């Protein structure tokens, strides 16, 4: 017993040391701002400012933005502004004006590869704080930006053309620029977020305040930057208002060019903040879904501006399906005073068969139990659990298997740690579910190290609530889940480091909904250790 305890103590110490030595620090996103100018109507630049890693111009990738019609626009990170001196110092008292001043001192005169200018001397700049749920509130002027104390050394931009002011759901893709994982707070530590983006559409200006018929129940300070009598409000600019506690936004309010040299505030004729129960855009962060697919990440058509009233039925969009919109619908319902999304009628089909469905690909061989799991060229065999609460072999011990996973198959990679690369999960049935659970070794097994937490979300996986425990010390594991269509393969590229111990669970057909309703009965895995 003493030898065993000593072994595990030395083993965990070695992991900690190697984690500290091998962690790869990447540029960590801290602040997001947008800039638009009357010199380029219908265009805006998204600026992403980061705590640097020294990578500088090497950061690539894009910010994808889906509008209310499900159309996706991309701001490709093609530009980099190298700041003078050591960078921009930020802290608890940093305001939007500070970012505007710094950007215009350092980054004027840039032109992106498509001949667009990301910043003019007269550009209107808004930066974003978290509002409610996953909604981001754009702020200007002397409003404080929530950000960690530090130095921002990397400034990236992507230019978006041919768009109008409105509401966009935005997320990062294929980039080493990662969400902020420094000591909180950060302005927007996670994506995707729902942004209200102002896009200039003409030279006219709103010269008065928004009408009182629209502004009841708004937070007064959030209207200070919407007073055209005291500040410059150009056509296309949104009033980024915040509602009082207990109230929710229903629509946007925009300064609209009238075509005659004047501009006025639009937003309808009724109040824009309501105390009625409404549904925000469906998302894991908003915690407002019941019994629908966890991959639903937006609503489409008339439902998608900001919130939807109780009783509204909506088509929806799914993670990984681009601009495709569902045939089935979900409905906003009132459950104990909270707006939640539920299945609406018999037409609901989750995210398994978006119309038009992905074409069925060729079925690979061998394909056992309806799925194929490969690491490199090696097939990883399936072990049916058949309702078992525990599993044990010479290589792996699995105990206290969660009830929701007991009918799945288990795939146990037995290759050396360094060979855990090019993982391919293929579905040979109509639809398949995969769950990957891996040992979590913070800080090197996190969102910035190029391991599973970095790669899996980019491959379409969603974090699950069923997270096993690893080893005799019951170290933390984390899980990710994905649904795959017939004949299709999800590929996770080679890791940039050796993998932590992991196991893959698979099943043909969709998992029950809700899946894993509680965290009770988490598994405990004992397997050969792969260091971080």
Secondary structure, DSSP 8 states (H G I E B T S, - for coil): -HHHHHHHHHHHHHHHHHHHHH-----EEEEEEEEE-GGGTTEEEEEEEEE--S-GGG---EEEEE-TTS-EEEEE--EEE--STT-EEE-TT-BHHHHHHHHHHHSTT---TTS--S--TT-EEEEEEE-STTEEEEE-TT-B----SEEE-EEEEEEEES--SEEEEEEEES-S-EE--SSS--S--SS-EEEEE-----S-EE-S---HHHHTTB-GGGGGGG-TTTS-EETT-B----B-TT-EE-S--EEEE-SSS-EEEES-SS-SEE-S-EEE---TTTT-BSSS-TTEEEE-GGG-SSEEETT-EE-EEETTSTT---SSEEEEEEETTEEEEEEESTT--TTTS-SS--------SS-BTTEEEEETTEE--EEE-TT-S-EE-SSEEEES--GGGTTSEEE---S-GGG--SEEEEE-SSEEEEEEEEE--TTTSSTTSSSHHHHHHHTT-EE-S---EETTTTEEEEEEEEEEETT-EEEE---SS----EEEEEEES---SS-S-S-TT--EEEE-----
